[in-house]
Amino acid sequence: MSSLDLPIRAATETAVRHGIQPDRCDILQNASTLVLRLTENLVARVVTDVDGPRKGTEWFARENAIAAHLTRHGAPAIPLHPDLPPGPHEHLGYTLNFWQFVTITEDPPANAAAGRTLQQCHAILSSFPEPLPSLAIVRESIDLLQTLRDKSLLPSPTIEMLGAHLEEAFRSWPIIPSRRSMAMPILATC
């Protein structure tokens, strides 16, 4: 049995339970989150680092709410899949959600285009009705370093150096009002 069998099963069984029969299982990413293409237009994201900072459903619930808000307001963001409840879903001990597949391009977007897309998403997020955590991605990165330390995945001096830089960044950046947080939407152009 592969370490991916159970999270793949969680994704496929959840899709089937909602009336979608997967016809493939292409692994698009295998890291702390497993990203699977299950049909021509269905992508599942499954948290496989169950001890990491994205435990439970809170993180995915906020991500889903942000994605739905961005999509409703015409942002260039990858939308949740319309044929499944937004979730987040939990099955076999894994938290997961489902997205529409978008075409993968060979060339990355130009910096200016990516900047405009991010600016547009942040402008739309200013009307997001719920509070968002400030500098969440920096806090999560600090938490991830602890996981790397615990699992001895990087040399200690590297972890210490990265941790010091992240802590300094966190202390030096102004705290942004919660509605204009550093939430990072999944952008269709990136």
C-alpha positions as CSV (number, residue, x, y, z in Angstrom):
1,M,0.0,0.0,0.0
2,S,1.4,3.4,-1.0
3,S,1.3,6.4,1.3
4,L,-1.0,8.1,-1.2
5,D,-3.6,5.3,-1.4
6,L,-5.6,6.5,1.5
7,P,-5.8,10.3,0.6
8,I,-6.5,9.3,-3.0
9,R,-9.3,7.0,-1.7
10,A,-10.6,9.9,0.4
11,A,-10.8,12.2,-2.6
12,T,-12.4,9.7,-5.0
13,E,-14.9,8.4,-2.5
14,T,-16.0,11.9,-1.6
15,A,-16.5,12.7,-5.3
16,V,-18.5,9.6,-5.9
17,R,-20.6,10.3,-2.8
18,H,-21.6,13.6,-4.5
19,G,-22.4,12.0,-7.9
20,I,-19.1,12.4,-9.7
21,Q,-17.3,9.3,-11.0
22,P,-13.6,10.0,-11.3
23,D,-12.1,8.8,-14.6
24,R,-8.5,9.4,-13.8
25,C,-6.1,10.2,-11.0
26,D,-3.4,12.5,-12.2
27,I,-1.1,13.7,-9.4
28,L,-0.5,17.4,-10.0
29,Q,1.3,18.0,-6.7
30,N,2.5,15.8,-3.9
31,A,3.6,17.8,-0.9
32,S,1.9,18.7,2.4
33,T,-1.2,18.9,0.2
34,L,-1.9,16.3,-2.5
35,V,-3.5,17.8,-5.6
36,L,-5.3,15.3,-7.8
37,R,-7.1,15.7,-11.2
38,L,-10.0,13.3,-11.0
39,T,-11.9,14.2,-14.1
40,E,-11.5,16.5,-17.0
41,N,-12.6,19.5,-14.9
42,L,-12.4,18.3,-11.3
43,V,-9.3,18.8,-9.0
44,A,-9.2,17.6,-5.4
45,R,-6.9,19.1,-2.8
46,V,-6.2,16.8,0.2
47,V,-4.2,17.8,3.2
48,T,-1.7,15.0,3.7
49,D,0.4,16.7,6.4
50,V,-2.2,16.0,9.1
51,D,0.2,17.2,11.8
52,G,1.0,20.5,10.0
53,P,-0.5,24.0,10.5
54,R,-3.5,23.2,8.3
55,K,-5.1,20.7,10.7
56,G,-8.9,20.4,10.7
57,T,-11.2,22.4,8.6
58,E,-10.8,26.0,9.7
59,W,-8.1,26.9,7.1
60,F,-10.0,25.2,4.2
61,A,-13.3,26.8,5.3
62,R,-11.7,30.2,5.1
63,E,-10.0,29.4,1.8
64,N,-13.4,28.2,0.3
65,A,-15.2,31.4,1.5
66,I,-12.5,33.6,0.0
67,A,-12.5,31.6,-3.3
68,A,-16.3,31.9,-3.5
69,H,-16.2,35.6,-2.8
70,L,-13.6,36.2,-5.4
71,T,-15.4,34.1,-8.0
72,R,-18.8,35.9,-7.3
73,H,-17.1,39.3,-7.9
74,G,-15.3,38.3,-11.1
75,A,-11.8,37.9,-9.9
76,P,-9.3,35.9,-12.0
77,A,-9.2,33.1,-9.4
78,I,-9.6,29.4,-9.7
79,P,-13.2,28.6,-8.7
80,L,-14.4,25.9,-6.5
81,H,-16.1,23.0,-8.4
82,P,-19.8,23.9,-8.9
83,D,-21.0,20.2,-8.8
84,L,-19.9,19.6,-5.2
85,P,-20.8,21.3,-2.0
86,P,-18.0,23.8,-1.2
87,G,-17.0,21.9,2.0
88,P,-14.4,21.6,3.3
89,H,-15.0,17.8,3.3
90,E,-13.6,15.3,5.7
91,H,-13.1,11.7,4.9
92,L,-10.9,8.9,6.2
93,G,-9.1,11.4,8.5
94,Y,-8.3,13.8,5.7
95,T,-9.6,17.4,5.0
96,L,-10.2,18.1,1.3
97,N,-11.9,20.5,-1.1
98,F,-12.6,20.5,-4.8
99,W,-11.8,22.9,-7.6
100,Q,-12.3,23.4,-11.3
101,F,-9.4,22.3,-13.4
102,V,-7.8,25.2,-15.4
103,T,-5.5,24.9,-18.3
104,I,-1.8,24.7,-17.3
105,T,0.3,27.0,-19.5
106,E,3.9,26.5,-20.3
107,D,5.0,30.0,-19.6
108,P,4.5,31.8,-16.3
109,P,2.6,35.1,-16.5
110,A,4.6,38.3,-16.8
111,N,5.3,40.0,-13.5
112,A,3.1,43.0,-14.3
113,A,0.2,40.7,-15.2
114,A,0.6,38.7,-12.0
115,G,0.8,42.0,-10.0
116,R,-2.4,43.3,-11.6
117,T,-4.2,40.1,-10.9
118,L,-3.1,40.1,-7.2
119,Q,-4.1,43.8,-6.9
120,Q,-7.5,43.0,-8.4
121,C,-8.0,40.1,-5.9
122,H,-7.0,42.2,-3.0
123,A,-9.3,45.0,-4.0
124,I,-12.2,42.5,-4.2
125,L,-11.1,41.0,-0.8
126,S,-11.6,44.5,0.8
127,S,-15.4,43.7,0.6
128,F,-15.0,40.2,2.1
129,P,-17.5,40.2,5.0
130,E,-15.5,38.2,7.5
131,P,-12.3,39.1,9.3
132,L,-9.1,37.6,7.9
133,P,-6.0,37.0,9.8
134,S,-3.1,39.5,9.3
135,L,0.1,38.1,7.8
136,A,-1.3,34.6,7.9
137,I,1.1,33.2,5.4
138,V,4.1,34.4,7.5
139,R,2.6,32.8,10.6
140,E,2.0,29.6,8.7
141,S,5.5,29.6,7.4
142,I,6.8,29.9,11.0
143,D,4.7,26.9,12.0
144,L,5.9,24.9,9.0
145,L,9.5,25.5,10.2
146,Q,8.6,23.8,13.5
147,T,7.3,20.8,11.5
148,L,10.5,20.7,9.5
149,R,12.5,20.9,12.8
150,D,10.5,18.1,14.4
151,K,10.9,15.8,11.4
152,S,14.6,16.7,10.9
153,L,13.9,17.6,7.2
154,L,16.4,20.5,7.1
155,P,19.6,21.1,8.8
156,S,19.2,23.0,12.1
157,P,21.3,26.0,11.0
158,T,19.0,26.4,8.0
159,I,15.9,26.2,10.1
160,E,17.3,28.7,12.5
161,M,18.3,31.1,9.8
162,L,14.9,30.9,8.1
163,G,13.1,31.2,11.4
164,A,15.0,34.4,12.3
165,H,14.2,36.0,8.9
166,L,10.5,35.1,9.2
167,E,10.3,36.4,12.8
168,E,12.0,39.6,11.7
169,A,9.6,40.0,8.8
170,F,6.7,39.4,11.1
171,R,7.9,42.0,13.6
172,S,8.8,44.6,11.0
173,W,5.7,44.5,8.7
174,P,2.9,46.7,9.8
175,I,-0.2,44.9,11.1
176,I,-2.8,45.2,8.3
177,P,-6.4,45.7,9.3
178,S,-8.0,42.2,9.1
179,R,-10.1,42.9,6.0
180,R,-7.0,43.7,4.0
181,S,-5.0,40.8,5.1
182,M,-2.3,39.0,3.3
183,A,-4.7,36.2,2.3
184,M,-3.3,34.6,-0.8
185,P,-6.1,33.5,-3.2
186,I,-5.4,30.8,-5.8
187,L,-4.9,32.9,-8.9
188,A,-5.9,31.7,-12.3
189,T,-2.9,33.5,-13.8
190,C,-0.2,32.0,-11.5
